[in-house]
Amino acid sequence: MKAAAIRSFEGPDAVEITDHDNPLVGPDTVLVEMAAAGVNPVDWKILYGGMQGAIPHHLPLIPGWDVAGNVVGVGPAVEGVRPGDRVAAYARKDHVRDGTFAELVSVPDRAWAHVPDSVELDVAASVPLAGMTADQLIDASGMAMGDTVLVHAAAGGVGSFAVQLARLRGATVIGTASERNHDYLRSLGTTPVTYGEDLVANVRSVAPDGVDAIIDLVGGDALDATPELLAEEGHVASVIDPEVKERFGGSYVFCGADRARLTRLLHQVAEGDLRVEIAERFPLDHAKDALQTSEGGHVRGKVVVTST
Ligand SMILES: NC(=O)c1ccc[n+]([C@@H]2O[C@H](COP(=O)([O-])OP(=O)(O)OC[C@H]3O[C@@H](n4cnc5c(N)ncnc54)[C@H](OP(=O)(O)O)[C@@H]3O)[C@@H](O)[C@H]2O)c1
């Protein structure tokens, strides 16, 4: 099969289209013919070796953790899915080697979810990692109906889901973004504020008493501002900095596979409750460009790799 892969940890520039053996259909795996693979920042970070201390890596390495497509093989211990079914998955495995930027993808049984008929596969492929992370962050933040929630990097992949999910749970939502994304955030029911050196003043101008929950997708200066932004009894949840626990009594989230959560999110998309913004689509042959675009750090919504 054809796949986008690296032979050395030199970033997206090192990505080549190469031939690989087809993945095996293991006893508890599902084989998916990739129609679309969502791109996440972790994919280009992996290409620099940025996750090597956390998960074993093997070269040549095919990046990609999100996929949607048609099932073409089902392991004997797997129940509830058949060849021909449309599925999406957060297909991260215990080793980084055979990712989703490939014609065929093996998916652990824990990870797949059926895609409703009305949801296109490129849209479905945008949901798993970003959507489930946003949902897990909102759970971790402890936010309740009527709270005011601040989302740092609200216009990106995770942020776009987070602001909508917080709204669906009855929150008033403030999101940080550059000026060019302010109308986009307003269209998602979110009050936009500009980040940078005036971050605290900008947030305080729309939330004078501070916010009840912070969803941090940035770390650094944004996370440092937590004490100046959080109301009493407020809670911060971060995907960037595990020290959020010791520093602010907050929560650190690392996305995990969860079929029930992914199924619910895909149904929220099908019902029109969640909007998925796809900034750009790149065919598999141009996966390098997709990864470079993500690395630029200013994607609105999602970038997706497609099979053709
Ligand atoms: N721990 C986990 O499980 C986990 C899961 C998912 C993601 N993450 C991490 O979370 C981060 C966000 O992921 P993502 O998929 O949402 O990324 P993304 O889609 O690449 O985010 C792009 C967005 O970031 C905004 N942005 C850039 N710099 C900013 C800043 N200083 N302050 C506020 N916004 C800024 C940009 O808005 P403008 O163009 O308007 O500047 C852009 O819309 C990444 O570092 C990713 O690796 C971790």
The ligand as an SDF file (V2000), in Angstrom:
LIG
                    3D

 48 52  0  0  0  0  0  0  0  0999 V2000
   -2.8410   16.3100   25.3750 N   0  0  0  0  0  0  0  0  0  0  0  0
   -3.6370   15.9750   24.3510 C   0  0  0  0  0  0  0  0  0  0  0  0
   -4.2530   14.8910   24.3380 O   0  0  0  0  0  0  0  0  0  0  0  0
   -3.8390   16.9290   23.2050 C   0  0  0  0  0  0  0  0  0  0  0  0
   -4.9160   16.6910   22.3410 C   0  0  0  0  0  0  0  0  0  0  0  0
   -5.1420   17.5890   21.3030 C   0  0  0  0  0  0  0  0  0  0  0  0
   -4.2960   18.6940   21.1280 C   0  0  0  0  0  0  0  0  0  0  0  0
   -3.2580   18.8750   21.9670 N   0  0  0  0  0  0  0  0  0  0  0  0
   -2.3790   20.0500   21.7850 C   0  0  0  0  0  0  0  0  0  0  0  0
   -3.2040   21.2070   21.9410 O   0  0  0  0  0  0  0  0  0  0  0  0
   -2.7530   22.2320   21.0830 C   0  0  0  0  0  0  0  0  0  0  0  0
   -3.9230   22.7350   20.2440 C   0  0  0  0  0  0  0  0  0  0  0  0
   -4.3320   21.6800   19.3590 O   0  0  0  0  0  0  0  0  0  0  0  0
   -5.2420   22.0310   18.0930 P   0  0  0  0  0  0  0  0  0  0  0  0
   -5.4670   20.7680   17.3490 O   0  0  0  0  0  0  0  0  0  0  0  0
   -6.3960   22.8350   18.4980 O   0  0  0  0  0  0  0  0  0  0  0  0
   -4.1950   22.9650   17.2990 O   0  0  0  0  0  0  0  0  0  0  0  0
   -4.4250   23.8240   15.9930 P   0  0  0  0  0  0  0  0  0  0  0  0
   -5.6850   23.4480   15.3240 O   0  0  0  0  0  0  0  0  0  0  0  0
   -3.1650   23.7610   15.1950 O   0  0  0  0  0  0  0  0  0  0  0  0
   -4.5590   25.3160   16.5920 O   0  0  0  0  0  0  0  0  0  0  0  0
   -4.4970   26.3520   15.7010 C   0  0  0  0  0  0  0  0  0  0  0  0
   -5.0930   27.5910   16.3580 C   0  0  0  0  0  0  0  0  0  0  0  0
   -4.2330   28.0820   17.3840 O   0  0  0  0  0  0  0  0  0  0  0  0
   -4.4300   29.4850   17.4690 C   0  0  0  0  0  0  0  0  0  0  0  0
   -3.2820   30.0740   18.1430 N   0  0  0  0  0  0  0  0  0  0  0  0
   -1.9860   30.0220   17.7740 C   0  0  0  0  0  0  0  0  0  0  0  0
   -1.2260   30.6200   18.7250 N   0  0  0  0  0  0  0  0  0  0  0  0
   -2.0780   31.0590   19.7070 C   0  0  0  0  0  0  0  0  0  0  0  0
   -1.9180   31.7360   20.9500 C   0  0  0  0  0  0  0  0  0  0  0  0
   -0.7040   32.1000   21.3900 N   0  0  0  0  0  0  0  0  0  0  0  0
   -3.0140   32.0100   21.6980 N   0  0  0  0  0  0  0  0  0  0  0  0
   -4.2340   31.6670   21.2630 C   0  0  0  0  0  0  0  0  0  0  0  0
   -4.4560   31.0200   20.0870 N   0  0  0  0  0  0  0  0  0  0  0  0
   -3.3850   30.7200   19.3270 C   0  0  0  0  0  0  0  0  0  0  0  0
   -4.6030   29.9190   16.0460 C   0  0  0  0  0  0  0  0  0  0  0  0
   -5.4590   31.0430   16.0260 O   0  0  0  0  0  0  0  0  0  0  0  0
   -5.0200   32.3650   15.2430 P   0  0  0  0  0  0  0  0  0  0  0  0
   -4.6910   31.9180   13.8390 O   0  0  0  0  0  0  0  0  0  0  0  0
   -6.2130   33.2350   15.3410 O   0  0  0  0  0  0  0  0  0  0  0  0
   -3.7870   32.8710   15.9540 O   0  0  0  0  0  0  0  0  0  0  0  0
   -5.2490   28.7060   15.3520 C   0  0  0  0  0  0  0  0  0  0  0  0
   -6.6280   28.8810   15.0920 O   0  0  0  0  0  0  0  0  0  0  0  0
   -1.5800   21.6350   20.2890 C   0  0  0  0  0  0  0  0  0  0  0  0
   -0.3680   21.9970   20.9060 O   0  0  0  0  0  0  0  0  0  0  0  0
   -1.7950   20.1510   20.3980 C   0  0  0  0  0  0  0  0  0  0  0  0
   -0.6250   19.3980   20.2380 O   0  0  0  0  0  0  0  0  0  0  0  0
   -2.9920   18.0200   23.0060 C   0  0  0  0  0  0  0  0  0  0  0  0
  1  2  1  0
  2  3  2  0
  2  4  1  0
  4  5  1  0
  4 48  2  0
  5  6  2  0
  6  7  1  0
  7  8  2  0
  8  9  1  0
  8 48  1  0
  9 10  1  0
  9 46  1  0
 10 11  1  0
 11 12  1  0
 11 44  1  0
 12 13  1  0
 13 14  1  0
 14 15  2  0
 14 16  1  0
 14 17  1  0
 17 18  1  0
 18 19  2  0
 18 20  1  0
 18 21  1  0
 21 22  1  0
 22 23  1  0
 23 24  1  0
 23 42  1  0
 24 25  1  0
 25 26  1  0
 25 36  1  0
 26 27  1  0
 26 35  1  0
 27 28  2  0
 28 29  1  0
 29 30  1  0
 29 35  2  0
 30 31  1  0
 30 32  2  0
 32 33  1  0
 33 34  2  0
 34 35  1  0
 36 37  1  0
 36 42  1  0
 37 38  1  0
 38 39  2  0
 38 40  1  0
 38 41  1  0
 42 43  1  0
 44 45  1  0
 44 46  1  0
 46 47  1  0
M  CHG  2   8   1  16  -1
M  END
$$$$
